[in-house]
Amino acid sequence: MNFTQQHSQQFDVVIIGSGGAGLTLALSLPPHYKVAVLAKSHLNDASTYYAQGGVAAVLDQTDSIEQHIDDTMIAGGHLCHLDAVKFTVEGGQDAVDFLLKQGVQFTLDEHENLHLTREGGHSQRRIIHAADATGKAISTTLVERAQEKENIHLFENVVAIDVITTQKAQIEHSENRAIGVYALDETTGEVKTFLAPFTALACGGAMKAYLYTSNPDIATGDGIAMAWRAGCRIANMEFNQFHPTCLYHPKARSFLITEAMRGEGAYLRLPDGERFMLRFDERAELAPRDVVARAIDYEMKRLGLRHVWLDITHQPESFVKEHFPTLYTRLLELGIDITKDMIPVVPAAHYTCGGVIVDQHSETDIAGLYAIGETSSTGLHGANRMASNSLLECFVYGMSAAKHIQSQIDNAPRFDQVNPWDASQVEHPDEDVVILQNWDELRTSMWNYVGIVRTTKRLERALHRIEMLKREIEEYYQGYKVSKNLIELRNLVLVSEMIVRCAMQRKESRGLHYTLDYPELSNEIRDTILTPPDFLVSQPLVDN
């Protein structure tokens, strides 16, 4: 197939993902840079939009950088990289200033200062928020600012397929570097080529690997999978955070009950009214998420429950409505008055703590390729993400990536022609039901065998099934025309394999990885690192 210019577009930076991480990078770049932002769905369909809690930052005189660092290290099972934690926490004020400059309207207190709330794992009130819909306020504001910029080109319904590297494109160059991405334009059905000296993966996490999740449908591990295929190392995929309180209701799947509700005094109760968290941790409902999720899982299995209860009815009605207006309205539509009724909740897969290994500039192992936000593994989260540190990480590392790109762009090589996507030998799929069947089987296996509590036997069963599915999906991918469902499934089965292989390597229980076969902590603190093409490499930490 001959090169056709109409399928290829040139930019300075291509960003895959339109959430907080990707748009922070786009808005932090100089206005004369030509920037492409590729959104797999519509621009606001990103995990950022659905975040209810807030942004953690040290803003109060009673708080300190040191306390935020200590809280993060403790919540992360001391697997966090101290340099990454320090870098992120110290960037809190700049991140907040960036958001305020963009026009995000955060909730204020009676003195017209930013209102600070508290969430699990935090020793101080340090969470800025926009009522109980912080992500929506941030996402819509950043999208509006990006739409105003003439240099930022926004593409919706464009599904990234793979990163283009000089090695893959068989271009002679002194180093292997990223030069763009192939992406499926769902509007036209064509695979297009986006070329740029810098490519950023800001695609979110991979928690759609699980049957029950709080994540939007876009969270299929695309960035992690694409980075792996490009040659990047991946770390700590065994640490999958299950949010303790997802609404249990047949008409509201994937609806999260913000952790801020527990921060403002809500109790977790059993059907008989007992506050069971007091039996598991002295911090009770304000313990880190891994502790709370395991406690709920234990009680549900012990008593044969489908859910437990979250209760804030002891707080004044005006207080509840003021602090949680979105939750109050939405749950009232479902017949639950949270000022009078307890809320049925269950844990659900929520956040990918591992990801693509990056440095403090967000650059991966491949020159010109960056990973930001939930796609990345900066070292901040360790074995368990502390609430509201994730949005902070998006902004701090997005701004850092922008600075690094500016320092590199004058000397970055540009390639104006690569071979376009070749679909001349593929067929139209005759049975899309095959994709749907494999999708359901994969997510069910992950939920049953690689959940909150694990065993070696369960992990072995999961890996066996995943390997079979991976072969089937790859055969299908090679022979048929690509579609969004097929691209996502291909990525998700690869990332699921990474999760299982990392979990099988960790012979201890730490943070979010809890296994009945190795219930104790190991004396050695180490990351689990996967290096292409070998899945079985583990490296000790050197900076703790």
N, C-alpha and C positions, 0 to 999 in steps of 0.2 A: 504494500500500500504506500503510495507516495505521500510525502509531507504536504499537508494543506494548512495554510496560514489561518484560515477561518476557524479552525478548531484549537488554535493556540493563542494564548494571551500573555502579555509581558507585564510584570509588576516588579516593584522593589522588594515587597514583602507579601507573602501569601499566608494568611492565618486561617486555620481550619477550626471553626468553632466561634459562636457569637455570644458566649456567656461572659461572665465577669473577667476571666483571664484574657480571653482573646480581644475583647473590646478595650480593656485597659492598655494592652500592647498597642492596638491600633491608634488609640487616642493620645498615647504618649510619644508617638513618632512625629518627627517634624512634618509640617503641613505640605512640604514639597515632595514627600515620598508618595509614590503610587502604591496603595495598599489594597489588597483583595481580602475580604472576609467571606468565607464559605460557610453557610448555615445548612445543615442537613435537612432541617424543616423550616419553619418560620423563625425569624430572628430572635424572638423571645423564648423559643422552645429550647431552653437550656437549664441545667440544674440550678444555676444562680437564681433564675426566676422563681423557683419553688422554695427557696430557702426562707424559712420563717423566722429563725433566730436573729442573727445579727453579725456584727464584725467585732472581734476581740481586739482591744487596743488599750494601752496604759494611758489614761487621760486624767485620772483623779489623783490628787495629792496624797491620798492615803494608800495609793497603789504604787508599784515600782516595777521597773523592767525586770529586776531580779526575781520578784514574786511570780511574774508571768512566765519567766523562763523555768522556774522551779515547778510550777503547776503543770507546764507542758511536759517536762521531763518525767514527772511522776505519772501523769496520765498515759504517756507513751511507753510505759514499762522500761524506762531508761534506755530504750533503743534509739531514741531521737539523737540526731547528730547535734551536738552542742553548738557548733558554729552556725548551723542552719537555723536553729531555734533563736539564737542571739540575733542573727541577721534579720529574721522575720519580725521578731518582737520589737527590735529597735526601729524597724521601718513602719511601725504602727501609726505614728503621728503623720508621717508623709502620706500614708495610704488614706487616712481620714481626710486630710487636706485635699487630696486629689478628688475624692468623692464629693466633698462639699463644693469644690470648684466646678465640678460637672453639674451641680445643682440637685444632688440627692437630698430629699427632705426627710431628715431623721426626726424622731420624736424628741421633744424638748421637755425639761422638767419645769417646775414652777418658777425657776429663776432664769428661764430661757437658755439654759445650758443643755448640752446633749444629755439626754436621760440614759443612765447606765443601769443595765440589769445584770443578773448573775445566772450562770448556767453550771451544769455538772462539771466538777474538776477544778473550777476556778475558786480561788480563795478570796477574791474581791469582786465587786461589781465593776465590770469592765466591758460590757457588751453594749455597743451602740446599736440602735435598731429603729426601724420605721414601724411602730406598733408591732403587729405579729406578721407582717408581710414585707420584711426587709429586702428579701431577694427581688420581689416584684418591683419595689421602688428603685433599687439599684439597676436592675436589668432594663426597665423601661427608660430610665434616664440615660444610661449609657448608649442604648440604641438610638434615642433621639439625638444625642450629641454626635454620634457617628453618621447619622443620616444628614446632618447639617454640614459635614465636611466634604468638600469637593474631591479631596484626594483619596477618600475611603470609598471603595466600591463594594457594595453589599450584594451578595448572591444568595438567594433562598432556594431551597429544594435542590441543592447540589451536594452529592454524596461523594466524599473523598474515597478513592479506592486504594491508592498506594503512593508513597513518596517516590519521586524520581531522583536517583542519585547518578553521579557521573559513572560509577561502576556499572550500575544496571543499564544505563543508556549506552555503555561501551564507548564513553568519551575519554580520550586520553587526558589525564590530569594528574598533577603531582600528589593530590590527596583525594580520597573519596569524599564527596560533599553533596549535600542536598541541593537540587536545582529546581524543584517545583513538585507538582502533584498531578496525577490523573484523577479526574472526578466525573461522576455520572450526573449529567443534567437531567433531572427527572421530567422537566417540562418538555424537552425535545427527545429524550431517550438516547442522546449522544454522549459519548465519553469525550471530555474536553481536556486540554492540557493547559495548566496554569504554571508558567515559568517565572522564577524569581531567584535571586541570589540567596534569599533567606526564606525559610518555611517554618511556621510555628504550629505545633499540634496543641490545640486548646479544646479538646473534644470531650472533656469530662471523663467519668469513670466507667466501670464495667458491671454495675450491680444489676443490670438486666440479665446477667447470668443466672440469677436466682428467681425462683417461681414467685416469691413474694418480695416486693421491693417498693421503696418510697420514690424511686427514681423515675424520671420521664422516659419515654420509649427510646430516646436518642442515646441512652447510656449503655452502649454495646461494646465498649473497649476499643473503639476504632483507632484512636491515637496510639495506644499501647501496642496493638497488633501491627500497625503500619511501621512504628519505630523498630519493632523487633525484626520485621522483614527487611528493613533498611540496614540492620546491623547493629542496633543499639542494645545495651544491657538493660535488663529489667530487674527491679529489686522488690522484695518483701510483699509479694502478691498474696501471701497467706493471710494477711491482716485485712479482713473484710469486716467493716463496721456494720453491725446491726443496730439500727435506731430502736431504742426500747419501746417507744410509744407511737405506733402507727394505728390509725383508727381501724377497728374491726367492724366492718359494715358492708353488706353485700352491694350497696349502691355507691360506695365511695372507696374504690380500690386505690392504693398508693397515696392515701391522704395522711399526711404527717401531723402529729400533735406536737407542736414545738416544745423543745426542752425548757424554754423560758417559763413554761407553765409550772414545771417543777421548781424552777428557780424562784418563782413568786409564791411558792408554798403549797403546791398541789401534792397530794399523797397517792401512793400506789397501794391498792387494797385488794384483798381476796374477797370472794363472794360473802364471807361472814363478816367483812368489815375490817379484818386485821391489816395493819400496816406492816407487811412482811419484810420490807427492805431493812428494817431495824435489826433483823436477825442475820443479815448478810454483811453489813458494812456500817460503821459508826456514822458515816456521812449520809446514810439512808438514801433518800431520793436524789440527793446531790452527789452521789458517787459517780465516777466516770461511766461512760456508756457501756463498756464491756462488762463491768460489774453488774449494772442494772439489767442489761439484756440477759445475762446468764441467770440471774436470780429469777426473772420472769419466766424464762424457759424452764428452769428447774421446778418452779411451783406449778406451771401448767402441766408438766409431765407427771409430777407427783400426785396432783389432784385430778388429772384428766380434764383440764379446762381448755376451752377454745380461746379464752382471753382472760386478762385481769382487768381491774378497774383503775382509772385515774380520776381522782376526786379533788375538785377545787371549790366545792359547794360551801365550805366553811369560811371562804373569803366573802366580803361584802359584794353584793350584786353590782354596784357601781364600779368597784375595783376591777372585777372580772371583765365587764363590758368595755371599760376604758383600756385595759391592757391587752385584751384579746378580741378586738372587734371582728376580725375576719373569721376566726374560729367560732365565735359566738353565732355569727350570722349563718355560716355554712352548716354548722351542726344543728342549728335550729331548723334549717330546711330538711334535715334528716330525722327530725323528731327528738333531738337531744338538746335540752336546755341546760347548758353547763353551769348555770347559776343554781340549778336545783337537782340536776341529774349527774350521776357519775358517767364517765366515758369509757366504753369498752376498747381496750388497746392490746396490741400484740407487737413483738419485735418484727422488723422487716429489714432486709438488706438495704444499706443506706450509703456507704462510702467506701471507696477503694483507697486504702492508705498507702499501698505501694504504687509502683508505676515505672516510668522511664527515668533512668538515672540522669540527673542534670547537675550542673554546678550552680554557683550563685548568680550567674547570668542567665540561667535557664537553658543553657546550651547542652545538647546531648553528646554522645560519643561521635556523632557524625557532624562535621563542620557545616555550618549554615542551617542546621536543624535544631529547633528549640521545642521544648515541651513545657507547658505552663498549667498550673491548676491541678485538678484531680488526675490528669493524665500523667503528671510527673511524680518522681520520687526525689524530693529535695532533701530529705532527712528530717523534716520538721515533725512529722507525725509519729514516727517510730512504730510501736506495736499497737497504738490506739490514738486516733485523732481526738483532741480535746475540742469540745463544742466551740464553734464560731472562729476557730483558727483557720478554717479552710478558705473562707472569703478573704481574710487578711492575707493569706499566702498568695491568692490570685493577684491581688493588687501589688503587693511588694515585688513579686517575681515578674509580673507583667511589666512594671516600670523598669526593673533591672534589665530585662531582655531588651527593652527599647533603647536604653543607654548603650548596651553592648553592640547592638546592631548599628547604631550611629557611629560607634568607634571603628567598625569593621567595613562599612559599606563602600568606602572609597577604593579599597583594595580587593573587594570581592569580585571574583570572575563572573561573567554573565554569558549565558548560552542562549542563543536565539532560535535554535532549531534542535528538536529531538524527534525521534520517530513517534508518530501519534499512536494512540491505542489501536491495536489490530484486532478487530472482531470478525475478520473474514472467514475464519474456520469454525465459528461457533454457531449453534442452533438456538432457536427459541425454545425455552423449556416447555415440555409437554405436560408436566405434572407439577404445578406449584405446591401441591399437597405434600410432596416429598420434603420441601423446605419447612413447611409448617410442622410436619411430624418430627423432624429432627430438632427444630427449635424447641418444641414442647418437651421432648425427651431429654435434651440437654439441661434445660432449666429445672426439670423435676429431679434429675440425678444430682445436680448441684445442691438443691435444697435438701434432699434426703441424706446425702452422704458428706457434704462439705459445708455444713451449717454452723450453728453457734457452738455446738459440742461435737467433737470429731473423734474418730478412732482410726488406727492404721488400716483395719479391715475395710472400713467405709471408704477411705481414701483410695485404696487399691481397687475397689469396685468402681468408684467414680472414674478413675484413670482408664480402666479397661474399656468402659463404655465410651468415654470421650475420645479415645484413640480410634475406635471403630467409626464414630460419628465424623471425626476429622477426616478420615480417609474418604468416606462417602461424600462429604461436603466438598472436598478438594477435587474429586473426580467430577462432581456436578459443576463446580466453578470453572474447570478447564474446558468443559464441553458445551456449556450453554451461555447464552447472552446474560450479562450481569444485570442484576436488579438490586434495589435497595435491600430487600429482605435477604438476598443471597450474600451481598457484601457484608451486612451486619452479622449474619449467621457465621460466615467464614471467620470474621474477627472474634466473635464471641466464643467459638469453640477453641480457638487458639489461646485466648486469654484464660478461659476456664482450665485448660491444660496447665498454664502457668500457675494458676492458683493452687491446683492440686499438687503439682510437682514441688512448689515451694513449701506447702504444708507437710508433705512427706519428708522433706529434709529437716524440718525443725523438730528436734527431739526434746521438746520441753513445752510447757504451757506459759505463754507470755502474752499479756494484753489480749487482743482479739482472737488469738490462736489458742484454743483450749482443747486439749486432747486427753481422753481418759487413760491412754497408754503411757503418757509422760506428763503427769499432773503437776510436777514441780518445776521451778525455775532452774535453768542451767547456770553454772557459775560463769560461763563464757558468754559475753554479749556479742552477737554477730548478726550481720545482715545476711539474708538469703539472696544471692545474686545469680541470675540466669544470663548466660552469655551465648549469643548465637554462634554456632548452631548447637552447642552443648547445653542441655537443660540442667546440668548437675554440677554447678559450681557454687561454693559457699565461701564468703570472705569475712574475716573478722573485722570489727570496727577498729579504727585507729584513733578516733578523735574524742572518745568518751573518757 
